[in-house]
């Protein structure tokens, strides 16, 4: 029996040593990023990620020492926005963030408490970040994001949580918006057996010429006009070619009713002089009673250039 206990003890020691070693492969430090002090940088030696608490966004994702996959608005670097100013005019910082969907319920501009208000950050023992957003009296919710960088490689996992902070039921979906930095192309899967006759949803009155290859839309940014398309494809995967890399956003499909007539993914293209395209992932709409919460897990990957 003593021998069994000794073996069990040795196994647990090795397990915890291995776990600690994996965590130690990811470094977390506070830096000044693009004029924002006390930003949080995660790095595993392969890729790095930067979260800026003052504006509640991930503002960098890319190879260490390499290009940023996320667009940063050069006119907004180091700046913040008050709740009053953001309620009148959207402060487009760039980066990656969460909004509630559908947009048709709140229209424009976005809820400033959720979009650009300062957030609190905790560094967890496993070297993940927990970003805690502010409760919105307008939408009745707040967001939390657990941000995890894999010990090796390029994978980022985001556990996105929406919590009802109001005194009555609310009905929203979690909506992640990744503003890709002037991509050469974006690939959006279509679904010929879904809700939309052409396999995708035209969300703008006019669209540029769009190619379809191997069941995917091949989207390019228009320099002169904005446009948006959506898809209800069950395989949730959007890819963009940015600065010689392929950045991918993925999620597992969930049961329920999705926003915008069933869209699981959407792509928005912005014209010059703000050269970005949004890769957007959506969760189903849920009704939450006071204090209830729902989660939507998304992942990012970075690799060499890939076609359809």
Secondary structure as GFF3:
##gff-version 3
##sequence-region A 1 308
A	DSSP	alpha_helix	2	24	.	.	.	ID=ss1
A	DSSP	beta_strand	27	33	.	.	.	ID=ss2
A	DSSP	beta_strand	36	43	.	.	.	ID=ss3
A	DSSP	beta_strand	47	52	.	.	.	ID=ss4
A	DSSP	beta_strand	57	63	.	.	.	ID=ss5
A	DSSP	alpha_helix	83	88	.	.	.	ID=ss6
A	DSSP	beta_strand	96	101	.	.	.	ID=ss7
A	DSSP	alpha_helix	103	106	.	.	.	ID=ss8
A	DSSP	alpha_helix	112	115	.	.	.	ID=ss9
A	DSSP	beta_strand	120	123	.	.	.	ID=ss10
A	DSSP	beta_strand	129	132	.	.	.	ID=ss11
A	DSSP	beta_strand	141	149	.	.	.	ID=ss12
A	DSSP	beta_strand	156	164	.	.	.	ID=ss13
A	DSSP	beta_strand	170	181	.	.	.	ID=ss14
A	DSSP	beta_strand	185	189	.	.	.	ID=ss15
A	DSSP	beta_strand	201	202	.	.	.	ID=ss16
A	DSSP	beta_strand	211	213	.	.	.	ID=ss17
A	DSSP	beta_strand	216	219	.	.	.	ID=ss18
A	DSSP	beta_strand	227	231	.	.	.	ID=ss19
A	DSSP	beta_strand	236	242	.	.	.	ID=ss20
A	DSSP	beta_strand	245	251	.	.	.	ID=ss21
A	DSSP	alpha_helix	259	262	.	.	.	ID=ss22
A	DSSP	beta_strand	265	269	.	.	.	ID=ss23
A	DSSP	beta_strand	276	282	.	.	.	ID=ss24
A	DSSP	beta_strand	286	288	.	.	.	ID=ss25
A	DSSP	beta_strand	293	304	.	.	.	ID=ss26
###
